[in-house]
């Protein structure tokens, strides 16, 4: 199922489950994959920033990607960002041979000028091969690389194998409108736009022309429903559901502990055996866990799926 510009819906960003001693938790990998399928996700993205990819050995990265590809029966996008193109190529070619739908590439934080950014992605595509569909990750809040709509257009038009933008700019609603405007005037070819940032702005991103979400909130069912409702024109219903989850979405977006919150909720939901991360990692204090539990109880007043055991 190769990735193309018609991709839509929700591609869940998968964390990497670990045992408390740092070993990969394969049983939780399987439960997590099944949970994403049951939630109605269109696809799954693995080895992203929230997947703790830099903490994995190359063989572990291939193992996790292959396990999810074989089990999910959905399009799988694999993050292959790396300081060097040799490692990027090795992982990209390896996961595509396993049946991945495509790969995702983020810019290194050292890029500053527009020409540097465009050149980097041109060289990355040359390295992995232009036969591999890929996702351009635009995440300036974490990566500190600012890509204007015009630069994104240059990259996409320069690389026919770029099929999707993972949009994570903040504020970024005007960027979506600008890119869709380029498509209307014919200066940008068709491109899937899925949005990240934990779904924090998904309600209005859909209204600006996004095709869905590629993010990792602990309740992907909510993201699936918001995308579905917006596409059906049920604006108020979409916003009502989103608003009920928004305090927990916001809490999960805290820098440094966001992944800890997400894993804790997924553990509470019975998806992960443990909320462990590989070190170095931020951890939740007992007070923080109590706050998350309180937020879960409030969400559950509106959405019973948050009534975790």
N, C-alpha and C positions, 0 to 999 in steps of 0.2 A: 504494500500500500504506500507507494511513494508520495511524499508531500507535494501538494500543488497549491496554486493561488486560490482555490475554492475552499480551503480548510476553514472551518468555523466551529462554533460551540465552545467547549471547555477542554483544554489540555491541562490536566492537573500536574503541577510541579511536585514530583515525588521526593520526599526526604529519604535519606538512607538509614534504614533501621539498624541499630547496633545493640549488642548486649552491653551491660555495664562494664565489662572488661575490655570493650573495644572491638570485639569480634562482630562480623556482620551477622545479623539475625535473619536467617533465610526464611524461617517460618513467618516472620512479620512482613518480609518482602512479599510473600505470597498473599497474606491476608490483605495487605495494603493494595496490592494490584487488584484483587477481587473487589475490594471496597470501592475503588475508583470506577471499575466496570459497573458495579451495582448502582453507583450514584448517577450513572448516565453520562459519564465523561466521553467526549469524542475521541480523546487520545491522552497520552501520558508523556510527560517530559522528565527525563532522568539525568542525573549528573549535572544539574544546574547549580547555581550559587547556593541555594538552600538545600542542595543534596550533598553538601560537604565534599564535593568532588576533589578539591586539592588535598584532602586527607586520605584519599584512597591510593593504593598502589595500582599500576596499570592493569595487572591481571584481575584485580578486584573490580575495576571499572567495567571491564569486558564481562566479567561474571555477572554483575548486577544487571547490566543492560541486557545481556542475553537471557537471563532468567525472566525478566519482565516482558521482553519481546515474545518469548515462547508462550507465556501464560496469558497475556492480556487479550490477544485477538483484536487489538486496536492499533492505530498508528502510533508509533513510539518515536519521539524526537530525543536525541541524545546530545547533551552539552559536551563539546569537544575543545572548548577554549583552553589554551595552553601557552606558556611563555615562548615555546618554540614550535615551529611548523612541523618538525619531524614527528613529535609526539602527537600533534593534532592530526596529522595525516594517518598515523598508525591507528589511533582510536577511531577516526572517522571511517576508514576503510574496513576496519574490523567489525564495527557495529552494523554497517551497511550489509556486509556479508551475512550477518546474523538475521537480517530482515528488518532493520530500522527503516522508518519512513523518511528520515532526514536527520540533519545535525544542526546544532545551534552554536553560533560563534559570537563571542562578546569582544569588544575592543580592549586592548591592554591600557591601563591607566596612563601610560607615558605619552599617548597621542594627544596632540594639542591643535594643530592646524587642520583645516579642511582637507588639504592635499595629503597630509599624513594619514588621515583617517581613510580616505578613499584608496590610497595606495596600499594600506595595510590589508584591507579586505580583498583587493585585487590579488595580492600575493597569497593570502590565505586560500582563496579559491584555486589559484594555480597549484598550491601545495596539496590540497585534498582531492582535487580533480573536479572539473566542471560538470561531471555527470552526477554529482551528489547534490540533491536538493538541500538548501540550507536556510536557516532562520537568522536574521540580523537582530541581535539583542541591543536595544537602546536603553541603557540604565544609568544615566548620568549621576544619580544620587549616590550610587555605590562605586561606580567605575570612574567617575569624574571626567568622562569624555562626553562633550556636548556635540550632538549631531543635529543640525538644523534640518528642517524639511527638505531644503534644497540639496543638502549633502546626502541625505537618505535617498533622494531621487537619483543622484549621481551614482550611488553604490548599486541601487537596484537596476538601473538602466545599463550599468556597466557589467552586470552579472545576471544573465538569464536564469541561472540556477538558484538565485535568491527568490524564494517563493513566499516568504512570510516576514513580517516585522513583529518582533516582540516589543511592544510599546510600553516603556516604564518611565517615561519622563514625568516630571511633577513640578509645576503644572504642565499638563500635556494635552488638554482638550483641544486647544487651538492647533496643535501639531496634527492631530487626527483630521481636523477639518481642512487644514492646508494640503495634506497628502491626498485626501479624497477630492479636493479641488483640482490638484494636478491631474488626477485621473479623468476628471470631467473635461478638462481642456486638452486632453490627449498627450500631455507631456510625461505621464507616468503610466506604465503598463499595469494590468490588474495585479493586485497584491493582497494577500491575506493580512489582516491586522488583528492580532490577539494582544490583550493587555495584561499587565502584571500588577506590581505593587500590592499584592495580597488582595486584589479586588477592591481596593479602597475607593476608587472612582468609577467602578464598573457601571453603576447606574447611568451616569451621564456619558461615559465612553461609548456605550452601545448607541445612545442617541446621536452621537457625533459620527457614527459610521463604523465603529469597530465590529469585527465579525465574531467576537467572543473574548474569552479570557485564557491566558496561559499563566496560571499562578497557583499558589499552594495553600490557600486558606483551609483550615481544618474541617470545614463543612463544604466540600465541593458540591454537594447537593444544592446548596443555596445558590452558588454561582451558576449551576446548570439551570435552575429555575428562573433566575433573573434574566439570563440570556434568552431563554425560551419565551418568557413573558414579554420581554421587549420586542422580540421578533414578531410576536403575535399582536403587537400594538396595545398590550395591556399595561400601559405606563404606570398607573397608580398601584396596581397589584405588584409590579416589579419593585417600585420604590418602597412600598410598605414592607415587603419581605426583606429587602436590603437594609432598610432602616432598623429593623429589629436586630439584625446581626452587626450593625455598624460599630457599636461599642467594643465588641470582641474583635472585629476586624482591626480596629484602631489599636487595641492593646497588643495585638499580634504583630503590628508593624513597628514596634519599638526597636531601634537599632541595638544590636548586641544580644538581645534576649528573644527576638522574634521567633527564631527556630526553636528555642526552648519552650516557648508558649505553644507553638504548633504541635510539637512532639508530645507535650504534656496532655493536650486535649485529645490527640489521637490515641494516646495511651489510655486516657479516661474512657474513650469510646470503644476500647477493646481491639483497636486496629493494630497497635504496636504493643509488644510485650513490655517494653521499657521505653522511657523517654530519653534514654542515654544518647549523648553525642560523643564523638571522638574529640579528645583534647587537641588543641586548646578550644575551650568552649565556654559560653556563658551559661549560668545556671539560675534557676528560679529559687528564690528564698521561700520559706513557708508562707510569708505574708503575700508574696506574689501569687503563689498557688491558690491561696484563699480568695484573692481578688478574681482570679480566673474562674474559680468555682462559682463565685457570686455572679459573674457575668453570664456564665452558662445557665444558671438558674433563671436569670432574667430573659435570656433568649428563649428558653424553654416555655415561657408564658405564651409566646406567639408561635414558635416552631418546636414541636414536640421532639424533633430529631436531636435537639440539644439536651434532652433529659437523659444524660448519661448516668451509668451506674457507678 
